[in-house]
Amino acid sequence: MRRSPRDGEPTLPYESTCNMKLSHTHRIVNLAAHWLRPTFAAAALVGPTALPVFAADQRTALDPRADELLKHMGDYLGHAKFFSVRAEVWQDIQLSSGQRIQAGRTIDLHVRRPNCLRAEVHSTRRNRELVYDGNAITLLNRAQNFYGTARASGSLDEAMDAASERFGIAMPLEDFIRSDPHKDLMHKVTSSADIGPVIVMGIACEHLAFTEKNIDWQVWIESGARPVPRKFIITYKDEPDSPQYTAIFSNWDFTTELPDFLFHFEPPARASKIKVKEMKVGNQAHKTEEK
C-alpha cells in the first residue's frame, strides 16, 4: 500500500502572483489515504465473541485465503473498463487543545480506463475537484476559486506515479484505482488474516486484516459475484496514539458509461490559475524511498 496525503483531499504545490495559499490543515494516507478514518475497533464489527478467536489465530505470515479474496477484489476493479463510487471518509485529527476528534468528507470518484479520472471532494468547509484527461491533471479549489494544472500523460498508473513523484499530488483512493490493486496493496504486507464474514451497512462482507511495518489496514469485501470494497481502515502505528483513516464505500456503478465531458476541465468564471511547481530532486528521492 502507498501512503498518501492524509487529508483525503487532493492538494498541490504551487506559486501564485496573487499570494493565494492552499490550506492543508490535515494529514493524509494514500488511498489517497491518510485521509479520512474513524476510530473503529475490530470487535465492534466482528462481535464480542469473535475477538478472542482472532487473537488466538493471529499469525506472522500471509493467509492464503485472505490473499485469494483480496486478489479477487483487485481483479474485479482492475479489469473494469469504468466505474463510479462514493466514499464517506473519516480521519482522526487532534485539535490545538489536544482533544482528538474525527473529521469527515465525501469523495465521488469516476474512473474510465485507461486514462481518465475525476474525483470530487466535499465537506462542510471544503470543495475540491481533481480531473485527469490523459494529458494533464487539474486541481480546483472551488471554495476559493483557483486551480492548477500539472502536465501528465499515459495510463492512470503512470499519471498517478508522475503526480506523486514530480508534484507531490496524491490521488484520492489511489490503491483502488490502479490497474492491479492487489499487487499495489500487498507490496509491503508482512502478515494477513481472513477474520471471517460480517455485515457492513446491511451487506454481507468478508473481513480481511493486513499488517505492514508502520501501518495496519483492514478491508471489508462484498461477498458474492461483485467483490467490491465496502469499508477500509488504516491504522498509523508510527504516529502518536495510532490515528485511523476510514473509508465507507457506497453507490458502486459498473454499468453507467462515463462520457468524455466528465473528464474535460472547464475553469469556473473568474477562477484564478496558479503555477504548479515540480518537486526538487532531493524530495523526489525521499518520497520514492517511503513507498
C-alpha positions in Angstrom: 0.0 0.0 0.0 1.1 3.5 -0.7 1.0 6.3 1.9 -0.7 9.4 0.6 -1.7 12.8 1.9 -3.9 12.2 4.9 -6.2 14.9 4.0 -8.2 12.8 1.7 -8.3 15.8 -0.4 -6.1 16.4 -3.4 -3.6 19.3 -2.9 -0.7 20.5 -5.0 2.5 22.6 -4.6 2.2 25.9 -6.4 3.3 29.5 -6.5 0.9 32.4 -7.2 1.4 36.1 -8.1 -1.8 36.7 -6.2 -0.2 35.3 -2.9 -3.0 32.8 -2.6 -2.5 29.9 -0.3 -3.8 26.3 -0.4 -5.0 25.3 3.1 -3.5 22.0 4.1 -4.5 21.5 7.8 -4.9 17.8 7.9 -2.6 14.8 7.3 -3.1 12.0 4.7 -2.5 8.2 3.6 -2.5 7.1 0.1 -5.5 5.7 -0.8 -5.5 8.6 -1.1 -5.4 7.6 2.3 -4.0 9.0 5.3 -7.2 10.8 4.5 -10.2 10.1 6.5 -10.7 7.5 9.0 -12.9 6.8 12.0 -11.7 5.0 15.1 -13.4 1.6 14.7 -12.4 -1.4 16.9 -12.4 -4.7 15.1 -14.7 -6.1 17.9 -17.4 -3.6 17.0 -18.0 -5.2 13.7 -16.9 -8.8 14.2 -18.7 -9.2 17.5 -17.5 -9.7 21.1 -17.2 -13.4 20.8 -15.0 -13.3 17.7 -12.3 -11.1 19.1 -10.6 -13.8 21.3 -10.7 -16.1 18.3 -8.9 -13.5 16.2 -6.2 -13.1 18.8 -5.7 -16.8 19.1 -5.4 -17.3 15.3 -3.2 -14.3 14.6 -0.1 -15.2 12.6 3.0 -13.5 11.4 2.5 -15.0 8.0 0.3 -14.5 4.9 -3.1 -16.1 5.0 -3.7 -17.8 1.6 -7.5 -17.2 1.9 -7.0 -13.5 2.6 -4.7 -13.2 -0.3 -7.2 -15.0 -2.6 -10.1 -12.7 -1.6 -8.0 -9.6 -2.0 -6.9 -10.7 -5.4 -10.4 -11.4 -6.4 -11.3 -7.8 -5.5 -8.3 -6.4 -7.2 -9.0 -8.3 -10.5 -12.6 -7.1 -10.4 -11.7 -3.5 -10.0 -8.6 -3.7 -12.3 -10.5 -5.3 -15.2 -13.4 -2.9 -15.0 -13.4 -0.5 -18.0 -15.1 2.2 -16.0 -16.8 2.6 -12.6 -18.2 5.2 -10.2 -18.3 5.1 -6.4 -18.9 7.3 -3.4 -16.7 7.1 -0.3 -17.5 8.6 3.1 -14.2 9.2 4.6 -13.2 9.9 8.3 -9.9 10.7 9.8 -8.7 11.2 13.4 -7.3 14.7 13.9 -6.0 16.5 17.0 -7.1 20.0 18.0 -4.7 22.6 19.4 -6.2 21.8 22.8 -5.0 18.3 22.5 -8.5 16.8 22.1 -8.9 14.2 19.3 -11.9 14.4 17.0 -12.9 12.9 13.7 -13.2 15.0 10.5 -15.2 13.7 7.6 -15.9 14.3 3.9 -17.3 12.5 0.9 -15.4 11.6 -2.3 -17.3 11.0 -5.6 -14.9 9.1 -7.8 -15.3 8.4 -11.6 -12.8 6.1 -13.3 -12.6 5.3 -17.0 -9.6 3.2 -18.1 -7.1 3.5 -19.5 -6.5 7.2 -18.7 -9.4 9.2 -17.3 -10.3 10.1 -13.7 -12.5 12.6 -11.9 -12.7 13.0 -8.1 -14.9 15.5 -6.2 -14.2 16.0 -2.5 -16.8 17.7 -0.4 -17.1 18.7 3.3 -18.8 21.5 5.2 -15.6 23.5 4.8 -14.0 22.5 1.5 -15.0 21.8 -2.0 -12.3 20.5 -4.4 -12.0 18.6 -7.6 -9.3 16.6 -9.4 -9.5 15.8 -13.1 -7.2 13.8 -15.3 -8.0 13.6 -19.0 -5.0 11.7 -20.3 -2.9 14.8 -20.9 -2.9 16.8 -17.7 -4.0 16.7 -14.0 -6.0 19.7 -12.9 -6.9 20.5 -9.3 -9.7 23.0 -8.5 -10.3 24.7 -5.2 -13.9 25.6 -5.8 -14.4 27.4 -2.5 -11.5 29.9 -3.2 -12.0 29.7 -6.9 -8.5 28.9 -8.1 -6.9 25.9 -9.9 -3.6 24.5 -11.1 -2.6 22.1 -13.9 0.3 19.6 -14.0 1.3 18.0 -17.2 1.0 14.2 -17.2 0.2 11.5 -19.7 -0.2 7.8 -20.2 -2.3 5.3 -18.2 -3.8 6.1 -14.8 -0.9 4.2 -13.1 1.6 6.3 -15.0 -0.2 9.6 -14.3 -0.5 8.8 -10.6 3.2 7.9 -10.3 4.1 11.2 -12.1 1.7 13.2 -9.9 3.2 11.8 -6.7 6.9 11.8 -7.6 7.1 15.0 -9.6 4.4 17.2 -7.9 3.6 15.6 -4.6 0.0 15.1 -5.6 -1.9 12.1 -4.1 -4.9 10.8 -5.9 -8.0 10.0 -3.8 -8.3 6.3 -3.1 -5.4 5.6 -5.4 -4.8 2.0 -4.4 -8.3 1.0 -5.7 -7.9 2.9 -8.9 -4.7 1.2 -10.1 -4.7 -1.5 -12.8 -3.6 -4.1 -10.2 -4.9 -3.2 -6.8 -3.9 -6.5 -5.3 -0.2 -6.0 -6.2 -0.2 -2.4 -5.0 -1.9 -3.1 -1.7 0.2 -6.2 -0.9 3.6 -4.5 -1.7 4.8 -4.2 1.9 2.4 -6.6 3.7 4.1 -8.9 6.3 1.1 -10.7 7.6 -2.6 -11.1 6.8 -5.7 -12.9 8.1 -9.2 -13.7 7.0 -11.2 -12.6 10.0 -14.4 -14.0 8.6 -17.9 -13.0 7.4 -19.5 -9.8 8.8 -22.3 -7.3 7.8 -21.4 -3.8 6.7 -24.2 -1.4 6.1 -26.6 -4.3 5.6 -24.3 -6.0 3.1 -22.6 -9.4 3.6 -18.8 -9.0 3.5 -15.6 -10.8 4.3 -13.3 -9.0 6.8 -9.6 -9.1 6.0 -6.7 -7.7 8.1 -3.2 -6.9 7.0 0.0 -5.8 8.7 2.9 -3.7 7.4 5.8 -2.2 9.3 4.2 1.2 10.1 0.5 0.6 9.4 -2.2 -2.0 9.9 -5.1 -2.0 7.5 -8.4 -3.8 7.1 -10.8 -4.2 4.2 -14.3 -5.5 4.1 -15.1 -7.0 0.7 -18.6 -7.7 -0.5 -19.4 -11.4 -0.7 -20.7 -12.9 -3.9 -20.3 -12.1 -7.6 -19.3 -8.4 -7.0 -16.3 -8.4 -4.7 -16.0 -4.6 -4.2 -14.6 -3.0 -1.0 -17.3 -1.8 1.3 -15.1 -0.5 4.1 -11.4 0.3 4.5 -9.5 1.3 7.6 -5.8 2.2 8.0 -4.2 2.5 11.5 -1.0 4.5 11.6 1.2 2.7 14.2 4.2 5.0 13.7 2.2 8.1 14.9 1.3 9.1 18.4 -2.0 7.4 19.6 -2.2 5.5 16.3 -4.7 7.6 14.4 -7.0 5.9 11.9 -8.4 6.6 8.5 -11.7 5.1 7.4 -13.5 5.0 4.1 -17.0 3.5 3.7 -18.0 2.8 0.1 -21.4 3.0 -1.5 -23.1 3.5 -4.9 -20.8 1.3 -6.8 -21.8 1.6 -10.5 -20.2 -0.5 -13.3 -22.9 -0.1 -15.9 -23.4 3.6 -16.4 -20.9 4.7 -19.1 -18.9 7.8 -18.4 -18.9 10.5 -21.2 -15.9 12.5 -22.4 -17.2 15.8 -21.0 -17.0 14.4 -17.4 -13.2 14.5 -17.8 -12.9 17.8 -19.5 -12.0 20.6 -17.2 -13.6 24.0 -17.8 -12.4 26.7 -15.3 -15.3 28.4 -13.4 -16.0 32.1 -14.1 -13.3 34.4 -12.8 -11.2 31.5 -11.5 -7.5 32.3 -11.0 -4.9 29.9 -12.3 -1.8 29.1 -10.2 1.5 27.7 -11.3 2.2 24.1 -10.2 5.8 23.7 -9.0 7.7 20.5 -9.6 9.3 18.9 -6.5 13.1 19.2 -6.1 15.2 16.1 -6.9 16.0 15.5 -3.2 12.4 15.5 -2.2 11.6 13.1 -5.1 14.2 10.6 -3.9 12.9 10.8 -0.3 9.3 10.3 -1.4 10.3 7.3 -3.5 12.1 5.6 -0.7 9.0 5.8 1.5 6.7 4.0 -0.9 
